[in-house]
Amino acid sequence: MMSMDVKQRICGIVGGLAYVSTAEYYNQMNQLVGKSLPGHGSRIHIVSLDIFEYVDLLNKSQWTAVAEFILEGIHQLVKSGVDFVLICSNTGHIAVPRIVEYYPNLVLLHISDAVAFAIKEKKLKKIGFLGTKFSMTSDSCVVKRLVDHQLEIVFPPADEMDRLHQIILDELSNNIFTKKSVEFYVKSIQRLSDEQQVEGVVLGCTEIPLLVKQSDIPHVPLFDSSQLHIQLAVDYQLGRYDFQSFLPSKTG
């Protein structure tokens, strides 16, 4: 018989950046909670933002406006009574400093903390990173956080970055997946392995794991940022981990 007194923390999700990955977060969190608590679903509040405005601000390099745009979603979630929040986007973590400034006591589960935890469990150090062009820089919000975990992050060569970015924007964000794009991503991962000797590669955009699977390149460990973020969210939601255990030592 299903227990009626299970205590779950309420998760707030900032979604829509893009809707494809937001749906994955919702579906997988419910599946994972259901496996642990048969008959139950994940307690989730979602604010879905309009990706058009978000991408427009990013393309104009209006970083402050991007942060304020995402903060508006956080305001709605906080008002709804959530216990912790997630941003369903690597690039969207550009808003984290602003969110923390406005809500210093709000528990925000950072996607890079989830990724770093998994990498360090495998005792790896030198890692490749694929994502949007906004994330594939040493000073991006997600990469700086990985470096805070004492990881060495390597990017694809400049001649590949634009194509990797456009596939995300033009195809993956619109639920389009082609064999040609899979081949391009796999080639980029292989090049990082061959030329930079990376020990693994972060799929640092929440749509990339919908395109590229570990089975496509089994000899290079892939770290699915969205899946790791989802797992961390459920673990925290069900009280399996203390929030502080995932933070980088510099900030923990």
C-alpha positions, 0 to 999 in steps of 0.5 A, a space after each residue: 500500500 502506498 505511503 501517504 506521509 512521504 516528505 518531499 522537498 518541492 522543486 522549482 524549475 526554471 524551464 523553456 530554455 529550451 522546452 525540449 530539455 524542460 520536458 526531459 527534466 519533468 519526465 525523468 524526475 517523476 520516473 526516478 521518484 516513482 522508482 524510489 517511492 512506488 506510486 508517487 510523483 515528483 513535487 515540481 513547480 515549473 515556470 516556462 520562459 520564452 526562449 525567443 527573448 532569452 536567445 535574443 538577449 544572449 545574441 546581443 550580449 546583454 548579460 545583465 538583462 539575461 540574468 534579470 529575465 531568468 530572475 523573474 522566473 525565480 521570483 514566481 517560483 519563490 512565491 509558489 513556495 518551492 524549497 529549492 530551484 533548478 535552471 534547466 540550461 547550462 547557459 542559463 546559469 549566467 543568472 546564478 550570481 544575481 539569483 544568489 544576490 537577491 535570494 542568499 538563502 535560496 537553495 539553488 542546485 548548480 548543474 556544474 556541481 552535479 557534473 563535477 561530483 560525477 567526474 571526481 567520483 571517477 577520479 578524472 581531472 582533464 575534461 573536454 566541454 561541449 556546449 553553446 558558444 556562450 558556455 565554451 569559454 573559460 569565464 563562462 558561468 558553468 566552466 568557472 564552477 567546474 574549475 572551482 572543483 579543481 578540474 582542468 577544462 578543455 574546449 574544441 578548436 575554434 573552427 568547430 565551435 560555431 557549428 556545435 553552437 548552431 546545431 544546438 540553436 537551430 536543431 536541438 532546441 527545436 526537437 530536430 535530431 539528424 545523423 549528420 549532427 550526431 557524426 559532427 559531435 562524435 568527431 569533435 569528441 574524438 578530436 578532443 580525445 586524440 589531440 588534447 588527451 581529455 579523460 572524458 567530455 561534458 555534454 554541457 548543454 541540456 539538449 546535447 544528450 538527446 543527440 549524442 549517446 555514450 554508445 556513439 563513442 563508448 571509449 570516451 566517458 561522457 558526462 550528461 549534464 542534464 541527467 546528472 542534474 536531474 539525479 542530484 535534484 531527486 537525491 536532494 528532493 528525497 533527502 539523500 544528500 546535504 546541499 553542502 556536500 556538492 559544493 566546491 571546496 572554495 565556496 563550501 
